[in-house]
């Protein structure tokens, strides 16, 4: 699953600092703009993965037009590949689940080669990210 979050970039005396305002406390810095972008993606992905593993709510990304900066800088969007990051840095512990689906759905999915485990993981992650507390 890929997510897009706005990030605020600030030019510092040396390098850049970056804040992802939707992810409380998600701040990083780097010497160059290229490194700042990479560090911001890593920090945001780490924040999101930790929230998922700790069973905490993941905030929705703000519309870039609604983001307010505290000082002079620029706003850019970060593309976050949660699946790729999770495979590299996430918990390796797996839990086996047994489920039931209609036979016709199983046959069609197998015929076109759908990976059931991956599909369920993607669907669950999507539900978690888009969950709205009642």
N, C-alpha and C positions, 0 to 999 in steps of 0.2 A: 504494500500500500504506500502510496506517495501522498505527502501532505505539503501544503504551501503556507508558510508563515511570513509575515513582514518582519524585517529587522531594521533597527536604527543604527547607522554607521556614523561614528564621530571621529574626525581627524584629531589626533593628539599630538603633543610635542614630538613624540617618537611613535610612529605607526598609527594604528586605529583601535578604537574600542567599539564593541558591538553589543547591543541589547536586543533581546527578543521580548518585546513588551507583554505578549500574551502568556509567556511562560515565566512566572514570577521568579526573579532571581537568576534568570538565564542571561549571563553577561560573560563576555570574553574579550581578549585583546590579542593583537598580533603586530608584527613589524611592517608588513606590507598589506596592501588591499587584497591580494590573492590569498594570503594566509588568513586574513581576517574573515573572508568568505568561508574558507574551509573550517576554520575554528568555530564560526557561528553555526555552521551545519552540524559539526560534531557536538557542540554544546547543546543545541536544540534536540538533536536525536538522543543524546544521553539523557536529557531531561524527560523526554517523552517515554523512552524505554524504561527508565526508573519508575515513572508514574504508572505505567502499565504493569510492571512486575510488582509494584507495591499496592496494586488495586486501587489507585487513585484516579480521579477524574481528569481527563485531558481537556484543557480549554479549547474552544473553537478559535480558529484563526480570525483575527479582525480583518476587515476590508482595509486594504492599504490606504485608501482615501480617508479613513477615520483615525489613522494613527497620528498622534501628536508627539513631536520631538521636544525634548527638554532644552536643547541648545542647538546651535547650527550644525548641520550634517546632512545626511541624505538617507532615504528609506529605500530598501530593496527587498525583493522577495527571495526567500530561501526555499529550494526544492529539497524535501526531506524524504529519502527512501527508507522507510521504517523497516521493511522486510529485509533489505540488504544489511542494514546496520544491526538488526536483531540477530541475524545469522552469524555475524562476526563477533558481536559483543554481548548478546543476550544470554539468559540462563539456558543451559543445555538440558535441563531437566524436562522430560516429556511426561505427559499424563495420558494414559490410554482411556478413550471414551468409546462406549458402544452406543450406536444410535440406529434408528429405524427410518428408512425412506421408502417411498412407493417403488415397487418392482420396475414399473415402466421408466421411472426417473433413473434408477440404477443402471438399467440396460442402455439407455440413451447416453448417459454420462460415460459409461465404460466404452461404448462404441466410438466415441470421439476422443477418448484418452484423457479425460479429466482426472487430475490428481485430487482425490477426495480430501485428503488431509490438508493440503495447501489451500484448497478452496474453502474449507471450513475455517481454517486459521484466518484467512483474509476476510471472510464474512464476519467472524467474531470480532476481529480488530476494528473493522468498519463500524459495527454496532457499538463497540465500546467508545470509540472516538466520537460518534454522533449521538451518544446517549444523552438524554435530557432528563435531569432529575425532576421528579413529580412533586 
